[in-house]
Amino acid sequence: MLVSITDLTKYNGEKCILDHIELHIEDKDKVGILGVNGTGKSTLLKIIAGIEEYQGKISYQKDIRINYLPQTPLYNEDDSIMETVYKQLDSKEIHDYEIKAQLGKFGIIDETQKIKELSGGQLKRVALAIALIKPCDLLILDEPTNHLDNGMIEYLEKFLIKWSKGLLMVTHDRYFLERVVNRIIEIDHGQIYKYEANYSKYLELKQVRLETQLSSQRKRKLFLKKELEWVRAGVQARTTKSKDRLQRFEELSKVKDVEVNGKVEMIHTFSRLGKKTIELHEISKSFEQKKLFDEFSYMFKQHDRIGILGDNGTGKSTLLNIITGNLKSDTGYVEIGETVRFGYFKQGYDDLPMNKKVIDYIQEISNDFKVDGQGLSAKDMLERFLFDARLQHTPISRLSGGERRRLYLLRVLMMMPNVLVLDEPTNDLDIDTLNILEDYLDDFEGIIMTVSHDRYFLDRICDGLFILQNQHLRYVNGGYSQNLDTTTKEEKEKSQGALAYKQSKQKKIKMTYMEKKEFEEIEDVIMDLETNLSQIEEKMNGVTNFKEIDELSKQRDDLQKQIDEKNERYLYLLELQEQIDNQ
């Protein structure tokens, strides 16, 4: 066992965020920690990493090595990146080329740069590279995907899937939770709930838990109601039976009700959007002689949902600023329809007046707002977004990151936009709020443009993508995963082509005897598999028995997998034959 936690309690001021919890982490456990903002997820990571005080007992495996990635790393500002790495590594077995390769995976090319010259995102990526390369028994990651572009996230996901030691992380990336973790710990009102599951299975098990808890609560209340009538009737506890009954009544009276987290109530506001929306005419942009993208044209349709993809520094936020009129393009122009009303949900908090009270910030927009024909005050609107009376009179500077993000979102929606521009909207939002936001965006009647590193969010929301790559901007249909499949295939073909070229310089390419035989037979093999698949699918249409359907489904999935593998092999052999023919 790597870590054993017993009777752990932690207070944040007067609020108990971890209440006598017990948790054990085994070798090879990959644990995702979930909970709404402010429940103590990051605090629990810090406690296990040994940098936060607590009450209770924690036992560690002898000589355990722990690597911890905080949300905001702190290093000596005058050190270079490489000096920082050397100071963090206690193993001389790691070569410079390994360090540079890992840094390069996260876009850190110049390792001579000083720490003070790095942005917050670059600093986080340096810290992540250190955490991954330094040998350890338990890897602890706090929001590891923040400040990564989508390519880096794909790399990190593959790395963690192969990771053979203990892993503990807080993340809002639902694909990570689906594909990487094998356990989920949920923190809820000071208690923890354990699930031997990935994300999709966790959702099912959580629903069962909540239903069971609420059912038990209803039964307990009915029982207490009857027992209360019995007590009020003046029964005296003279007999042993009466004493036991009174004792049980007193014990059940002390049991707390299930506490349910409040949920954000999205406000459905919308200004009419005319037929003419936004038109981009041959726009391009460069900064300091570095070209971001060349001439690009696009006419937005009334219900477009566009995701904007590209590596860090390729110009995603710049493109949003050009479209919204906050920045001029170098060439071309942007035409904006008369009815267009932007709601721009920016990435940072620079626009938030930190000294202003929450309610004053919202009242600047309006103190009298209509939603679905109902009049709501600024106070009502804030309550819908989980700002109670205490928080409403709190300065914005004292809000958590998630609370500031929620407040900013409310203000954007109160402007009644018909074009939503979302720059990293999922940052600092817990998964419950993310799901509610996604439901709202499903029903939004206008145009949505979003820059996001959250792959699940992009798949859920977008039906088209603007892709910034190699100083070029292009539009493609479909969501993130569809595009990834296409890109992966293209990259595979390119790499195979490059390999073939290299080999041709060295020696003539030839098929082995087994490859020749396989190439001659593979088309017939694929046809036979496809025939079997059709027969299975026909059988399934006429079967009603659940067990038989389940068995046929497994056979169908297995056949489909074989067909996919054979098709991929066939394409490889076909390309190989073409290379031989062209020698």
N, C-alpha and C positions, 0 to 999 in steps of 0.2 A: 504494500500500500504506500502510495506516495505521500498523501496528506490525510490526516484524520482530525476532524473538527468536532468538538463536543461542547455543548452548552455555551455557544458563543453568543454574546450580546454586544450590540453597538448602538450608541446614541449619537444623533446629529443634533447638537443643542439639547432641547428637551424632548425631541422626537426619537422614539425607539425605532430604528430602521431594520435591525436584525435582533430577533427576540428568541434567545435560547435555541439557536439552530444547531443541527447536527448534519455533517456532510463528510463523505469519504471519497477520495479520488484515487482510483487504482491506476497502475501502470497501463498505458495504451488507451485510457479513457480520453475521449475527445468531447469536452463539455461546453455547451453554449449556455450562457446565462441571460435570461430574459426578465423583463419587468418594466413597468411604466417609468417614466422619468422621475428621479428622486427616490426610488425604492432602495438604493444602496448597491447597485450592481458594481460600479467602479470601486466603491468602498470595500466590498468583499474581495475584489482582486488585489487591492492594496494590502489588505490584512493578510491574505495568503502569501503575498510577495514579501511580507515582513516589514512593511514601511508604514503601517497604520496601527495605532493602539486599539485594544479590544479587551473585553472581559470574557473569560472562558478558557478553554484549553485547545491547543493545536499541537499535534505530534507530526513530525516529518520523518520520512525515510532517512536512514543514516547517510550522511554525505550527499544529500540531495542537491542538485544544481538547478536553480530556477532562473529563467530569463523572463524579464517583465518589460512589456512595451506599454508605457503610459500614454494617455491622450496627448499630453504636452511634455515632450522630453526636455530635459535641462542638461546642457553640457557647457564646458568652458568656452566662452565666446572667442577667445584668442587662438584656440587650437584649430588646426586644419581638420578636414574630414578624416584623413588617414590617421592623424595623431589621435583623434577621438576614438577611432576604431581600435587602434593598438591599446589604448588605455582600458577599453572595455573588455578586450579579449585576454583571457589568462592562459591561453593555449598557444604554444609556439609552433604547433603542428599545422596551423592554417597559413597557407602561402598567400603572398600578395595577389597573385593572379586570381585566387579563389575569392578574396575580398573584393577585388575590382569587378569581377564577374557578377557577384551578388549585388553590389552597388549599382552596376549597370542595368540590372533587371528592373530597378526602380528609378531609372532616369538620372542617376548621379554619375556623371562622366568625369568631371574635373575634381579629383579627390584632394587637390591642393587648396581648394577654396576654404576660407575661414568660416567657422560656424556662424559668426556674426553677419556674414554676407548671405546666409541662406534664408529663404522664406519659411514660414511655419510648416508648409507642406513638404518642402525639401528636407527640413529637419526631421519630420516624422518619418520620412522614407529612409533617411540614414539610420535612424533608430530601429526601424523595422528590419533593415538589412543586417544590422548588428545582432538583433534578437534571433534571426534565422541562422546566421552562420556560427554563432557562439554555441559550443556543445552544451546541452542541458538535458535534464530528466523531465522537467515540466516547463512548458512554454505558456506564458500568460500574456494575452493580447487584449488591449482595450481599444475597441473600434479600429481594427487594423486596416480597413478599407478606406477610411477617410484620407483624402488627398491623393488617392491613387486613381490613375485613369483605368479604363476598362481592360486594356491589355495587361496591365500590372495585376489587376484583380484576378484575371484568368490564371496568370502565372502563380500567384499566391494560393489560389484555390487548389491547383494541381500539386503544389508543394505540400500543403497541409493534408491533402488526401493521402499522400505517400508517407507523411510523418508517422513514425513508429513509436514515439514516446507520448507522455501525457500532454494534453492540450486543454487550456481553459481560456475561454474568450467571451467578451461582450461584443456583440455585433448586431446591427440592424439589417445586415445582408441576408435575406431569406434563402438565397441559393446556397450560401455558405452553410447555413443551418440545415438545409435539406441534404447537401451532398457531403459535407465534411464531418459533422458531429454525430456521435452515437448516443449521447445523453443530453438532456436539457434540464436545467435547473431554473425554475421560475421563482422570483422573489415577489411576494404579495403581502402587503401589510405586516411586514416583519417576519413572516414565515416563509419557508422554502418548500417547494413542491418538486419532487424528482420524477423524471420521466426517462425510461430507457427507450429513447426514440429520437428520430430526426424531426424536422419541423412539421411535415405534413401529418405524421403519426401523433406528434405532440398536440396538434390542434384537435384531433379526434379525442385523445385521452383527456385533455383539459375540459372539453365539453362534457364528457362523462363525469368528471370530478365535480364540476360546478352543479350539474343536475343532481348528483347524489347529495352534495352538501345542502342544496336548497330544499331537497325532499326531506332530509333529516331535520332541517331547521323547521319546516312546516309541521312535521310530526311532533317535534319537541314542543312547539308552541301550543298545539292542540292538547297535548298531554298536560302542560303547565296550566292551561285554562281550566281543565277539569279538576286538577289537583288544587288549584287556587280556590275553587268553589268548595271543595272538601275542607280546606284549611279554614276558610271563612265561616263554615258551618259550626266552627268552635269545637272541632274534635280534639280531645286531649290525648297526648302521647303517653298513655298509661301502659298500653300493651307493647310487646316487642315489635309486632307487625306495624302498629301505628308509628312507632319510633323510626323504623326502617323507611317507612313511606315518607315521613317528614324529612328525613335525612336525604333521601333521593330527590325530593322536591327542592330542597335547598341547594343541592349540588347542581341540578339542572338549571336553576335560576341564575347561577353564576356563569353558565356557559355563554360566551359571546356569540352574537349573530355573525353570520358570514358577512365580511365587509366586501362590498362590491366597488371596484374602481369606477369613478365617474368617467363618462365618455364625452368627447367633444361633439357638440351638435353643430354640424356645418350649416352655414346660412346660404340658402339658394337665392342668389341675386344675379340679375342678368340685364344688360342693356341691349336693345335690339341691334342686330348686326345686319347691315345692308348687303346687297349683292357684291359690291366692290369692297374688297377687304384690304389685303396687302400685296403689292406687286414688287418684286425685286428685278431690276433691269441691269444686267451685266455689272454687278457690283464686284469690287475687288478691294483688298486691303494689304498694306505692308507697314511694318514698323522698323525704323532705322535700317532701311535697305533689306530687311528680311521679309520676304513675301509670305503672307499667311495663306491667302487663297486668291486664285485668279478669277476672271469674269464668270459670274454665276447669275442665272435668272430663274425665277420661280414665281408662280401666281398661287397664292394661298386660297384654298377652298374654305367654305364656311364652317366645316366641321373637321378640319385637319387636326391631327394629333402628331406633332413632329418631335422626334428626339434628335438631339445634336450630339454626335460622337466624334471623338478625336483625342489624341494623346495630350498630355499637359503642355500648354504653350502653343497649341496649334491655332487658337483663335476662337474658341467656342463662345466665351463671354463677350468677346469683341463683336462677333456676329450678332448676338442678341442686342448689343448696344446700337449697332447700325440699324437693325430692323426697327427698333423702338425710337429711332431718331435722336439718341443720345450721343451718337458718333457719326461722322461723315465717312462714306466710303471714298477710296481714291479715284475710282472710276464708276460710271453708271449712277443710278439713283434709285431711291425707294419711294413708291407711291402708296400713300395710306388713305383709305376710304374715309369719308366724312363721319361715318357712324362708329368707326373703330375707337374702342376705349380700352387702353392697356391697363392690366394689373401686373406690375413687375415685382416678383418675389425674388429679391436679390440674395446673394450667397452670404454676405457678412452682416455685421451689426453696425456698420459705420453710420448709417442713417438714423439709428435709434438715439433719441435724446436721453442719455443715461440718468440725468438728474430729474427728469419729469416723472410724475406719478402715472401709473398704468391707466387710470381712468381719464386723466387729462389728455393723454396721448390719443385715446380713442375719441374723446369728445371733440377733438380738433376736426374730425371728419363729420360727425353728426352726433347729436344727443337724442335724436328722434328718428328712428329707422323703421322702414316697413319691410316685413318679410312674410310672404304668402298672405298679404292683406292684413297682417297683424302688426300693430305698433309696438316697437321695442325701444327701450332706452339704451344708452351706452352701458349702463349697469347690467341690463338683461343680456346684451350681446356678450359682454365679458363672462357672465355666468355660464353661457352656452359653451364658451371656450375654457371652462374650468378655472376661471379667476374668481375666487370667492371674495367676500367683502374685505377680508384682511389683505389679500393680494392686490385688490384694486387700488388701494391707497399706499402701495409699496413703490418706491422708486425703481425704475427699470433696471438700474445698476445692480439691484439686489436679487433679480430674477435669475434662475438657472438658465443654461443655454437652451434647453428645450422649451422653457416658458417664454423666453424672448422670441424664439422662432414661432411659437404659437400666436403670440401677440402680434407679431409682424404679419402673419398670414391673415389674421382677423382684419387688420387694417386694410390690407390689399383687397380682400373680398368686399369690404364695406364701400369700396370705390365703385362697385357694380361694373366690373370689367366684362367685356365680351371677347377679349383676347388675353389669355393668361400666359405670362412669360415667367417660367420657373427655373431659376439658376440654383442647382443642387438643392431641391426642395426637401429631400429626405434627411439632410444633415440635422442631427440633434433631435429628431423626432423618434419617439418609441414606436414599436411595431403596431400597437393598437391604434395610435393616431395615424400612422401611415395607411393602415387598412381603411380607416374612415375617410382620409383624404382621397384615396384611390376610388372609393365608392362615389364620392362627390364629383370627381373628375369624369367618371363614367357618365354621369348625368349632365355634365356641363354642356351647354348648347353652343358655345362659341369655339374659337380656335385655341389650341394649347401648343406651346413650344416649351421644351424643357431640355436643359443640360443636367445630366445625372450620371453618377457612377453606380447607381443602384439598378442592377440588371433586371431584377424582378419587377421593379417599378416601370422600367422601360418596356418590358414585355407586356405588362398589364395595360399600360396607357397608350402606347404609340402604335400608329398604323403606317408610319413612314419615318425615314431617317435622313438627316443631313449629315454626311460623313466628311470630315476634314482629314485629309491624308495626303502626304507628299506635296504640300502647298496647293492642293486642289480640293474643291468643294463639289460634292455630287449628291444627288437625291436618289434614294432607293425605297421601294415599297417594303412593307413588313416591319416586324419588331426586331429587337436586339438579337435574340437567339437565331432567328432566320438568317440575319445578316452574318452572324458569327459562323454559321455552318458554311455559307458561301465563301467567306473570307478564308476560313481554315482550308477549304478545298483548293482555293486559288493558291494559297501559300504552299500547300503540299505539292501541287503541280509544279510551282516555281522551283521548290527545293529539289524535286525529283529531276527537273530539267537541268538545274545547275549541277547536280551530281552526275548526270549522264554526260554532260559536256566535259566535266573533269576527267571522267573515266575514259572518254574517247581520246583525250590527249595522251593518256597513258598506254592504253591498249584497246584493241578491237573488242566490242561488246558481243557476247555470245550467250545464247540460252543453254542451260544445262539440259541433259537428256530428260530429267524429270519435269523441267519447266516446259519443254517442247510437248511432252506427253500431256501435261496438265492443260496447256493452251489448246490442244486439239480436242480435248474432252469437255472443257469447262462450260461451253454453251449448252451442251446436252444436259449436264449436271444441273445448271440453273433452271432449264426448262422443266426437268423432272421435279425439282423442289417447288417451282411455281404451280405445277399441276397438283402436287400434294397439298399445297396451301389452299388452293381453290376447293379441293375436296373437303378439307377440314372446315372451311368457312361455310360450305353448303350444309354440312352436318350440324353446325352450330345453329343454323336458322331453324332446324326442325327439332331441336332438343329443348326440353323444359326442365329436366332434372339439374339441380344446381351443381352437384358434384361432377356430373358429366360435362357440364358447361365449363366448369373450372379446369378440368383435365384437358378438354379441347383447347381452351384458351392458352394453356401452357404449351401445348403442342404447336399451336399457331404462332406464338411468340418465338419459340425455338426455331421454327422453320423460317420465319421472317429474318431472324438474326443470321441464320446460315446463308440466306439469299443475299443479304446486305454484304456479308463478308466475301462471298463468291463474286459478287458484282465488283467490289473494290479490287479483288485479286485479278479479275478479268481486265479491268481498266489498266492495271499496272502491267500485265503481260502484253496487252495491246500496244501500250506506249513503248514497251521494251522492244517489241517486234518492229515498230515504226523506226525506232532509233537504229536498229540493226539494218533495216532496209535503206536508211539514209546515209549509212557510212560510206 
